[in-house]
């Protein structure tokens, strides 16, 4: 029951994870500077450093959110609502004019190779009448 290679790898991975994840280390509430980064405060309940209100966690530091993220969210919301409106419009048109049944009939006629009355031309193969 000796140490296996897997155990050593797991310990090394955990060690590397802890070294590069400074923001999850516990903070001391009573210290003068409990957190290493700027715009961070120590949460008394979880004893972890969190960003102050109005800041977001970006690349191991708390920064003011950029305007680009707001525009991206607005673009996504507008796109989703536009697609939803178009889909609702298509559904309403299909229901009002019963287009699903019409398309189903046309497909059925094509499969059966039957010509509909409106597709048959009557009287155009006769020679014109001369008085």
N, C-alpha and C positions, 0 to 999 in steps of 0.2 A: 504494500500500500504506500508506495513512494509518491513523490511529486511527479505528476505527468506533464507533458509538454503543453497540453491544453490548459492546465491550471496556471502555468507560467504565462502563457499568452493572455489569459483573462486578466491576471493581475497587472500585466504591463499595459493592456488596453485601458483598464480602470485608472491606472496611474496617469497615463497620458491624458485621459479625459478630465481628470481632476486638475491637472496642471493648466490646461487650456480653457477651463471654464471657471474663471475667477468670479463671475457675476452670480454664481449659485452658492458661493461659500457663505457661511453664516456671518452676520455682522454683530457688533457689540453696540447696543443701544446707548450705553452710558459713555462711550468714547466721544472725544471731541469731533473726530472725523471718522464715523463708522464705516463709510463706504469709500472706495478708492476713486471712483469716477466723479466727474462734475454732474450736477443736476440729478443726483441720486440721493435717496433717503432710505433709512433703515426701517423696515416694517417690524413693529414690536411683536406682532402675533407670529409671523413666520420666521423672523430673524434672518431675513434676506434683503438685499439691496434691491429697491425698485425705483423706477423713474418717477420724478415729480410729475404732477398733473400738467398736461400740455406738452410733455416730451414723450418720445417713443424710443424703444431700445433698438439701436441700429449699430451693427459692427462693434459690439462690446462697449458701447457708450450710449448715453441718453442724448438725443438730439431733437430739435424742433422738427415736426413732420413737414416735409416739403410740399409745395403746391402741386407738384406733379402727381402725387398719390391721390389728392382730392380730385383732380381732373380725371384720373384713371377710373376712380370709383364712379364719378358722375357719368362718364362715358359708358361704363358697363351697365349702370342702372338704366340709362336712356335707351341703350341698345336692347336690353331685355324687354322693356316696356314696348318698344316699337315692334319687336318680333311678336310679342303677345297680341298687340292690337291687329297686326296683319293676319295672324293665325285666326283670331276671333272673327275678323271680317270675312275671311275665306270660308270658315265654317258656317257663318250666317248666310252667305250667298249660296253655298251648297244646299243648305236646308230649305231656304226660301224657294229656290227654283228646282229642287229635287234633282240636282245634277248627278248625284250618285246613281240613282235609278236610270237616268238617261244614258250615262256612260256604260253601265252594266248591260243595258239593252243593245247598245251599239257593238260592244264586244261580243255579245252572244250572237248577233246577226253576222258578224264577220267570221266567227268560228263555224257557223252552220252554212255559210256561203249562200244565204238567202238574200235576195235583193229586196229592199224595202220599196214600197210604192213610190215614195218621193225620189228614189234613185233611178227609176225607170223613165226613160224619155219616150213619150208617146207622140206619134205623128211627125217626127222629124226625119224619118227615113223615106217618106213618100215624096214623089216629085211635086213641085209646086203646081197649083191649079192655074190653068190659063183660061181666060174667058173667051 
